[in-house]
């Protein structure tokens, strides 16, 4: 699995074309963050198909200075949303945290 696949993995709500949010991304060092992209998120393109060049982030488990300029609330880098963050920057930060632990990420989705 990769980040683009994960972003399209959300199930659909009953009787609608809208997707449920994806599970949080969990990294090997324990860092986690919500990464979303769809027709209702701050993403480019703003659709349910991708591939995505910019994504919406939210509520990282620790502040990430590399994302600070995108924060809706720059005074609280943990309890905020980050619209239109370049996906390459997201991937770089996830790699700096040891990469995505897909087993833990998928487990998060089931809980």
C-alpha positions as CSV (number, residue, x, y, z in Angstrom):
1,X,0.0,0.0,0.0
2,X,1.1,3.6,-0.5
3,X,-0.3,7.0,0.5
4,X,-2.4,7.4,-2.7
5,X,-4.0,4.0,-2.2
6,X,-4.7,4.8,1.4
7,X,-6.4,8.1,0.5
8,X,-8.9,6.1,-1.7
9,X,-9.5,3.4,0.8
10,X,-12.4,5.0,2.7
11,X,-15.7,3.2,2.5
12,X,-18.7,5.0,1.2
13,X,-21.5,6.2,3.4
14,X,-24.8,4.3,2.7
15,X,-26.9,5.9,0.0
16,X,-24.4,8.5,-1.0
17,X,-21.2,8.9,-3.0
18,X,-19.3,10.5,-0.1
19,X,-16.5,8.5,1.4
20,X,-15.9,8.0,5.1
21,X,-12.6,9.5,6.4
22,X,-9.5,7.3,6.1
23,X,-7.9,6.0,9.3
24,X,-5.0,7.9,10.8
25,X,-1.6,7.2,9.4
26,X,0.7,5.6,12.0
27,X,4.5,5.7,11.6
28,X,7.0,3.2,12.9
29,X,8.1,5.6,15.7
30,X,4.6,6.1,16.9
31,X,3.9,9.4,15.2
32,X,0.4,9.6,13.8
33,X,-1.6,12.1,11.8
34,X,-4.9,12.3,9.9
35,X,-4.3,12.5,6.1
36,X,-7.4,13.0,4.0
37,X,-8.3,13.8,0.4
38,X,-11.7,13.8,-1.3
39,X,-14.4,16.0,-2.7
40,X,-15.1,17.4,0.8
41,X,-11.5,17.9,2.0
42,X,-8.9,20.5,1.4
43,X,-7.1,18.6,-1.3
44,X,-6.0,18.9,-4.9
45,X,-7.8,17.7,-6.9
46,X,-10.9,18.1,-4.8
47,X,-12.5,14.9,-6.0
48,X,-12.7,11.2,-4.9
49,X,-10.4,9.8,-7.5
50,X,-6.9,11.5,-7.3
51,X,-4.1,11.2,-7.8
52,X,-3.6,13.9,-5.2
53,X,-0.9,16.6,-5.2
54,X,-2.1,18.3,-2.0
55,X,-3.9,16.8,1.0
56,X,-5.6,17.8,4.2
57,X,-3.8,17.0,7.4
58,X,-5.1,17.1,10.9
59,X,-4.2,16.6,14.5
60,X,-0.7,15.3,14.4
61,X,0.5,13.6,17.5
62,X,3.4,16.1,17.8
63,X,4.1,19.5,16.2
64,X,5.7,19.3,12.7
65,X,7.5,22.6,11.9
66,X,7.7,21.6,8.2
67,X,3.9,21.9,8.1
68,X,3.6,25.0,10.3
69,X,3.0,27.4,7.4
70,X,-0.2,25.5,6.4
71,X,-1.7,25.4,9.9
72,X,-5.1,26.9,10.4
73,X,-4.1,27.6,14.0
74,X,-0.4,28.4,14.1
75,X,-0.5,28.7,17.9
76,X,-1.5,25.1,18.3
77,X,0.2,22.8,15.8
78,X,-1.4,19.7,17.3
79,X,-5.1,20.6,17.5
80,X,-5.4,22.1,14.0
81,X,-6.1,21.3,10.4
82,X,-3.6,21.8,7.6
83,X,-5.2,22.5,4.3
84,X,-3.6,21.9,0.9
85,X,-0.2,20.5,2.1
86,X,1.9,19.2,-0.8
87,X,1.9,15.4,-0.7
88,X,5.7,15.2,-1.3
89,X,6.2,17.2,2.0
90,X,3.8,14.8,3.8
91,X,5.7,11.8,2.5
92,X,9.0,13.3,3.5
93,X,7.8,13.9,7.1
94,X,6.3,10.4,7.3
95,X,9.7,8.9,6.1
96,X,11.5,11.0,8.8
97,X,9.3,9.2,11.4
98,X,10.5,5.8,10.1
99,X,7.9,5.5,7.4
100,X,4.3,4.4,7.5
101,X,3.5,1.3,9.5
102,X,0.7,0.0,7.3
103,X,-0.2,-2.8,9.7
104,X,-0.8,-0.4,12.5
105,X,-2.6,2.0,10.2
106,X,-4.9,-0.7,9.0
107,X,-5.5,-1.8,12.5
108,X,-6.4,1.7,13.5
109,X,-9.1,1.6,10.8
110,X,-10.7,-1.5,12.3
111,X,-10.8,-0.2,15.8
